[in-house]
Amino acid sequence: MSASEDMAKRFLEGSLHDKTEPVLTGGDITDMKREVSSIAVHDNLLSYGAAIVDETRKRSEISVGASPRALLSMIRCAQAIAYLADRDFCIPEDILEAAKLTIPHRLILTGEARLSRMTGAELLEGILRKIRVQ
């Protein structure tokens, strides 16, 4: 019997997870969340993130731009990116990457933009090329 067949058989029997060992505990995850929230974000990076979000509300191709809560999600995501890179501070590239992960799906494009086959990700790329860290 192949490993895949064995796995499928154990799945059907309900014993697939009998051999599963946890990689992290709930406490580990809580600790990581606390560590992520302690990652430093300089004021100029907060302004940079806010400028990106604000610009989504100015584009004629976007009928509903990113909200202030989108900014908060972007900042927390940037902190997580820095944490995963083993840094205790954010850099501009963290904000850029976080914007790409947290903003496009929040944008509601105009009918014209959708008919032109534009995407939120494409419009965000244009915004990211325009907005610079101060």
C-alpha contacts under 8 A as a table, 3 or more apart, distances in Angstrom:
res1	aa1	res2	aa2	distance
1	M	5	E	6.12
1	M	6	D	6.42
2	S	5	E	5.16
2	S	6	D	6.18
3	A	6	D	5.03
3	A	7	M	6.12
4	S	7	M	5.06
4	S	8	A	6.17
5	E	8	A	5.04
5	E	9	K	6.07
6	D	9	K	5.09
6	D	10	R	6.17
7	M	10	R	5.16
7	M	11	F	6.09
7	M	16	L	6.61
8	A	11	F	4.97
8	A	12	L	6.30
9	K	12	L	5.23
9	K	13	E	6.26
10	R	13	E	4.99
10	R	14	G	6.07
10	R	15	S	5.06
10	R	16	L	4.67
11	F	14	G	5.12
11	F	15	S	6.04
11	F	16	L	4.72
11	F	17	H	8.00
12	L	15	S	7.71
13	E	16	L	7.52
14	G	17	H	7.62
15	S	18	D	5.28
16	L	19	K	6.99
16	L	20	T	7.84
17	H	20	T	4.92
22	P	25	T	6.88
24	L	27	G	7.96
24	L	28	D	5.82
24	L	29	I	6.98
25	T	28	D	5.08
25	T	29	I	6.58
26	G	29	I	5.20
26	G	30	T	6.25
27	G	30	T	5.00
27	G	31	D	6.07
28	D	31	D	5.10
28	D	32	M	6.21
29	I	32	M	5.06
29	I	33	K	6.18
30	T	33	K	5.15
30	T	34	R	6.32
31	D	34	R	5.15
31	D	35	E	6.20
32	M	35	E	4.94
32	M	36	V	6.04
33	K	36	V	5.12
33	K	37	S	6.28
34	R	37	S	5.23
34	R	38	S	6.49
35	E	38	S	5.19
35	E	39	I	6.84
35	E	83	Y	7.79
36	V	39	I	5.48
36	V	76	R	7.69
36	V	79	Q	5.77
36	V	80	A	5.47
36	V	83	Y	5.95
37	S	76	R	7.02
37	S	79	Q	6.82
38	S	88	D	7.72
39	I	79	Q	5.60
39	I	82	A	7.41
39	I	83	Y	7.03
39	I	87	R	7.80
39	I	88	D	4.91
39	I	89	F	5.15
39	I	90	C	6.98
40	A	79	Q	7.57
40	A	88	D	6.21
40	A	89	F	4.39
40	A	90	C	6.18
41	V	45	L	6.38
41	V	46	L	6.89
41	V	79	Q	7.50
41	V	89	F	6.04
41	V	90	C	5.40
41	V	91	I	7.97
42	H	45	L	5.36
42	H	46	L	6.57
42	H	90	C	7.46
43	D	46	L	4.98
43	D	47	S	6.24
44	N	47	S	5.02
44	N	48	Y	6.08
44	N	133	V	6.83
44	N	134	Q	6.17
45	L	48	Y	4.78
45	L	49	G	6.12
45	L	90	C	7.98
45	L	91	I	7.60
45	L	92	P	6.57
45	L	95	I	7.31
45	L	133	V	6.83
46	L	49	G	5.16
46	L	50	A	6.14
46	L	75	I	7.54
47	S	50	A	4.99
47	S	51	A	6.03
47	S	133	V	7.94
47	S	134	Q	7.99
48	Y	51	A	5.11
48	Y	52	I	6.37
48	Y	95	I	7.99
48	Y	131	I	7.53
48	Y	132	R	6.94
48	Y	133	V	5.37
48	Y	134	Q	7.11
49	G	52	I	5.17
49	G	53	V	6.37
49	G	71	L	6.55
49	G	74	M	7.52
49	G	75	I	7.35
49	G	95	I	6.61
49	G	99	A	7.88
50	A	53	V	5.12
50	A	54	D	5.96
50	A	71	L	6.44
51	A	54	D	5.00
51	A	55	E	6.02
51	A	131	I	7.05
52	I	55	E	5.23
52	I	56	T	6.64
52	I	127	I	6.75
52	I	128	L	6.98
52	I	131	I	6.57
53	V	56	T	5.35
53	V	57	R	7.14
53	V	65	G	7.41
53	V	66	A	5.58
53	V	67	S	7.13
53	V	68	P	7.57
53	V	70	A	7.55
53	V	71	L	6.41
54	D	57	R	5.43
54	D	58	K	6.93
54	D	65	G	7.86
54	D	66	A	7.51
55	E	58	K	5.09
55	E	59	R	6.63
55	E	127	I	6.86
56	T	59	R	5.76
56	T	62	I	6.93
56	T	64	V	7.99
56	T	65	G	4.76
56	T	66	A	6.07
56	T	107	L	7.76
56	T	124	L	7.55
56	T	127	I	7.47
57	R	62	I	6.98
57	R	63	S	7.72
57	R	64	V	6.58
57	R	65	G	4.41
57	R	66	A	6.79
58	K	62	I	7.75
58	K	65	G	7.85
59	R	62	I	5.48
60	S	63	S	7.08
60	S	110	T	7.91
61	E	109	L	5.84
61	E	110	T	5.45
61	E	112	E	7.33
61	E	113	A	5.45
62	I	65	G	6.12
62	I	107	L	6.71
62	I	108	I	5.88
62	I	109	L	4.29
62	I	110	T	5.46
62	I	113	A	7.69
63	S	107	L	7.85
63	S	108	I	5.70
63	S	109	L	5.36
63	S	110	T	5.18
64	V	107	L	5.93
64	V	108	I	4.99
64	V	109	L	6.93
65	G	106	R	7.22
65	G	107	L	5.16
65	G	108	I	6.65
66	A	69	R	7.97
66	A	70	A	5.75
66	A	71	L	7.62
66	A	103	I	6.59
66	A	106	R	5.96
66	A	107	L	6.01
67	S	70	A	5.07
67	S	71	L	6.83
68	P	71	L	5.10
68	P	72	L	6.64
69	R	72	L	4.97
69	R	73	S	6.30
70	A	73	S	5.06
70	A	74	M	6.08
70	A	102	T	7.02
70	A	103	I	6.74
70	A	106	R	7.75
71	L	74	M	4.99
71	L	75	I	6.16
72	L	75	I	5.18
72	L	76	R	6.24
73	S	76	R	5.19
73	S	77	C	6.03
73	S	102	T	6.77
74	M	77	C	5.04
74	M	78	A	6.12
74	M	95	I	7.09
74	M	98	A	5.32
74	M	99	A	5.76
74	M	101	L	7.90
74	M	102	T	5.77
74	M	103	I	7.55
75	I	78	A	5.02
75	I	79	Q	6.28
75	I	95	I	6.96
75	I	98	A	7.30
76	R	79	Q	5.02
76	R	80	A	6.30
77	C	80	A	4.98
77	C	81	I	6.21
77	C	98	A	5.42
77	C	102	T	7.77
78	A	81	I	5.00
78	A	82	A	6.25
78	A	90	C	6.65
78	A	94	D	4.83
78	A	95	I	5.27
78	A	97	E	7.28
78	A	98	A	5.12
79	Q	82	A	5.11
79	Q	83	Y	6.10
79	Q	89	F	7.42
79	Q	90	C	6.14
79	Q	94	D	7.49
80	A	83	Y	4.88
80	A	84	L	6.13
81	I	84	L	5.18
81	I	85	A	6.28
81	I	94	D	6.07
81	I	98	A	7.59
82	A	85	A	4.96
82	A	86	D	6.34
82	A	87	R	5.26
82	A	88	D	6.78
82	A	89	F	6.39
82	A	90	C	5.49
82	A	91	I	7.64
82	A	94	D	6.49
83	Y	86	D	4.99
83	Y	87	R	5.50
83	Y	88	D	6.48
84	L	87	R	7.52
87	R	90	C	7.38
90	C	94	D	6.06
90	C	95	I	7.64
91	I	94	D	5.43
91	I	95	I	7.02
92	P	95	I	5.23
92	P	96	L	6.40
92	P	133	V	7.09
93	E	96	L	4.94
93	E	97	E	6.11
94	D	97	E	5.22
94	D	98	A	5.97
95	I	98	A	5.03
95	I	99	A	5.99
96	L	99	A	5.18
96	L	100	K	6.46
96	L	128	L	7.33
97	E	100	K	5.21
97	E	101	L	6.42
98	A	101	L	5.04
98	A	102	T	6.00
99	A	102	T	5.26
99	A	103	I	5.40
99	A	104	P	7.92
100	K	103	I	6.02
100	K	104	P	6.61
100	K	121	A	7.05
100	K	124	L	7.41
101	L	104	P	7.30
102	T	105	H	7.11
102	T	106	R	7.53
103	I	106	R	5.40
103	I	107	L	6.84
103	I	120	G	7.97
103	I	124	L	7.66
104	P	107	L	5.57
104	P	119	T	7.87
104	P	120	G	4.51
104	P	121	A	4.99
104	P	124	L	6.59
105	H	108	I	7.97
105	H	120	G	6.63
105	H	121	A	7.96
107	L	120	G	5.99
108	I	120	G	7.71
109	L	113	A	5.97
109	L	114	R	6.36
109	L	119	T	7.77
109	L	120	G	7.15
110	T	113	A	5.17
110	T	114	R	6.33
111	G	114	R	5.12
111	G	115	L	6.08
112	E	115	L	5.03
112	E	116	S	6.12
113	A	116	S	5.02
113	A	117	R	6.36
113	A	118	M	5.39
113	A	119	T	7.84
114	R	117	R	4.88
114	R	118	M	5.56
114	R	119	T	7.22
115	L	118	M	7.54
118	M	122	E	6.59
118	M	123	L	7.26
119	T	122	E	5.21
119	T	123	L	6.36
120	G	123	L	5.15
120	G	124	L	6.02
121	A	124	L	5.05
121	A	125	E	6.17
122	E	125	E	5.09
122	E	126	G	6.55
123	L	126	G	5.21
123	L	127	I	6.45
124	L	127	I	4.92
124	L	128	L	6.08
125	E	128	L	5.02
125	E	129	R	6.23
126	G	129	R	5.17
126	G	130	K	6.39
127	I	130	K	5.09
127	I	131	I	6.11
128	L	131	I	5.35
128	L	132	R	7.50
129	R	132	R	7.56
